[in-house]
Amino acid sequence: MNRHRAVHQATALLLSYPDPVWAERLPQVAAALTQLKGPEVELLLGFCVETASAPLLDLASRYVITFDRSRRRTLHLTHYTDGDTRRRGAALAALKSRYREHGWEPDDGELPDFLPVVLEFAARCPQAGIPVLHHYRGAVDLLARALADYRSPYADVLRALQHTLPAAGPRPAPVPSEAPPVPFPIRATPGDEGVRR
């Protein structure tokens, strides 16, 4: 597996919800990355170090607040390109069809435009998956900028991904800002720990 494929797989795992196996997954990702070199690898390793000691409930709560409670920071790529329009339904159907054409189907019930799903597809089937990432480069850039504005450690994960992609063409219009940033990490508040993607 070349470096970009490894980075895409690692990024898919690091952008996934921090479930009960996160504590096992994180050191495995970090160990695999230490075999590689490059600025994108350093960014991902920095994220691994920063989150390694955070309590799981804090990580889970932070993940939900970061990605699920702001349309500006959603991990669903077609939101940036198509919004809530009929075009988005067609784009989702096209992605699902592309996955099936290459014998791959996400197994976690996520929508096909969920960034970790797209990244895993690119890692497993690069010939078909890399063009999908290139197509959504503008969306990736908007998400990266929103995460940086929010001062989220996930911004480094998106920066690592950006290092593997060519420059974008015209960008989609940004989604309006919704909420002020919350420092990381935070303590889970009552009711948050049960929130799941």
C-alpha positions in Angstrom: 0.0 0.0 0.0 1.5 3.4 -1.0 1.7 6.3 1.4 -1.5 8.0 0.2 -3.5 4.9 0.5 -2.2 4.3 4.0 -3.1 8.0 4.9 -6.6 7.6 3.5 -7.2 4.4 5.5 -5.8 6.1 8.7 -7.8 9.2 8.1 -11.0 7.1 7.6 -10.4 5.5 11.0 -9.5 8.7 12.8 -12.6 10.5 11.5 -14.9 7.7 12.7 -16.9 7.9 15.8 -14.8 7.1 18.9 -16.6 3.9 19.9 -15.5 1.4 22.6 -12.7 0.0 20.5 -11.2 3.4 19.9 -8.5 2.7 22.6 -7.4 -0.3 20.6 -7.7 1.4 17.2 -5.7 4.5 17.9 -2.4 2.9 18.8 -2.7 0.5 15.8 -3.2 3.5 13.5 -0.2 5.3 15.1 2.0 2.2 14.9 1.2 1.8 11.1 1.9 5.5 10.5 5.3 5.4 12.2 6.5 3.3 9.3 5.9 6.2 6.9 7.3 9.6 6.3 5.8 12.9 5.0 4.0 16.0 6.3 0.6 14.3 6.2 1.9 11.5 8.4 3.3 14.0 11.0 -0.1 15.7 11.1 -1.9 12.4 11.8 0.6 11.3 14.4 0.2 14.6 16.1 -3.6 14.0 16.3 -3.0 10.5 17.7 -0.7 11.9 20.4 -3.2 14.7 21.3 -6.2 12.4 21.7 -4.5 9.3 23.2 -5.0 10.4 26.8 -8.4 11.9 26.4 -11.2 10.0 28.1 -13.5 8.1 25.7 -16.7 10.0 26.8 -14.9 13.3 26.2 -13.9 12.2 22.8 -17.4 10.9 21.9 -19.1 14.1 23.2 -16.6 16.3 21.3 -17.1 14.3 18.1 -20.9 14.7 18.2 -20.6 18.5 18.9 -18.0 19.0 16.2 -19.6 17.0 13.4 -23.2 16.3 14.1 -24.4 19.6 15.5 -23.2 21.9 12.8 -24.0 21.8 9.1 -20.8 23.8 8.5 -18.7 20.9 9.8 -20.6 17.9 8.6 -18.7 14.9 7.3 -21.3 14.4 4.6 -19.6 15.7 1.5 -22.6 16.2 -0.8 -24.0 18.7 1.8 -21.3 21.1 0.6 -21.9 20.6 -3.1 -25.6 20.0 -3.3 -27.2 21.1 0.0 -30.7 19.9 0.7 -31.7 19.6 -3.0 -32.8 16.8 -5.4 -29.3 16.9 -6.8 -28.0 15.5 -3.5 -30.2 12.4 -3.8 -28.8 11.8 -7.3 -25.2 12.3 -6.0 -25.8 9.8 -3.2 -27.2 7.3 -5.6 -24.3 7.8 -8.0 -21.8 7.2 -5.2 -23.6 4.0 -4.0 -23.7 2.8 -7.6 -19.9 3.4 -7.9 -19.2 1.4 -4.8 -21.3 -1.5 -6.0 -19.6 -1.5 -9.4 -16.3 -2.2 -7.7 -17.7 -4.9 -5.4 -17.6 -2.8 -2.2 -20.4 -1.7 0.1 -20.0 0.1 3.4 -21.0 -2.1 6.3 -22.0 0.4 8.9 -25.2 1.9 7.5 -23.6 5.3 6.8 -24.6 7.4 3.8 -22.2 6.9 0.9 -21.0 10.5 1.0 -19.8 10.1 4.7 -16.1 11.1 4.4 -14.7 8.1 6.3 -16.6 5.8 3.9 -15.3 7.7 0.8 -11.7 7.5 2.3 -12.0 3.8 3.0 -13.2 3.2 -0.6 -10.2 5.3 -1.9 -7.8 3.2 0.2 -9.3 -0.1 -0.9 -10.1 0.7 -4.5 -7.8 3.7 -5.4 -8.4 3.6 -9.1 -12.1 4.2 -8.6 -12.0 6.0 -5.2 -9.3 8.6 -5.7 -11.3 10.4 -8.4 -14.2 10.6 -5.9 -11.9 12.4 -3.4 -10.7 14.7 -6.2 -14.3 15.5 -7.1 -15.1 16.5 -3.5 -11.8 18.4 -2.9 -13.7 21.7 -2.6 -15.9 20.2 0.1 -12.9 18.8 1.9 -11.3 22.3 1.9 -14.5 23.9 3.3 -14.6 21.3 6.1 -10.9 21.8 6.8 -11.4 25.6 7.1 -14.4 25.2 9.3 -12.5 22.9 11.7 -9.5 25.2 11.8 -11.9 28.1 12.6 -13.4 26.0 15.4 -9.9 25.2 16.7 -10.6 21.5 16.5 -7.7 18.9 16.5 -9.6 17.2 13.7 -8.4 20.1 11.5 -5.0 18.4 11.4 -6.6 15.2 10.1 -8.2 17.2 7.3 -4.9 18.9 6.6 -3.3 15.5 6.2 -5.9 14.5 3.7 -5.4 17.8 1.8 -1.7 16.9 1.3 -2.8 13.8 -0.7 -5.1 15.7 -3.1 -4.5 18.0 -6.0 -5.5 21.7 -5.7 -9.3 22.2 -6.0 -11.1 24.1 -8.7 -13.9 26.6 -7.8 -15.2 25.9 -4.3 -18.8 25.4 -3.2 -20.3 28.3 -1.3 -19.5 28.0 2.4 -22.2 27.1 4.8 -23.0 29.9 7.3 -21.3 29.7 10.7 -23.6 28.5 13.5 -21.9 28.3 16.9 -18.7 29.6 18.6 -15.8 27.2 19.1 -15.6 25.0 22.2 -12.2 24.2 23.6 -10.9 20.6 23.2 -11.1 18.3 25.0 -14.3 18.9 27.0 -16.1 17.0 29.6 -19.2 15.2 28.4 -22.3 17.0 29.7 -25.4 15.1 30.9 -27.2 13.7 28.0 -24.3 14.1 25.5 -22.7 10.8 26.3 -25.6 8.9 24.9 -25.7 10.8 21.7 -24.5 8.6 18.8 -24.1 9.3 15.1 
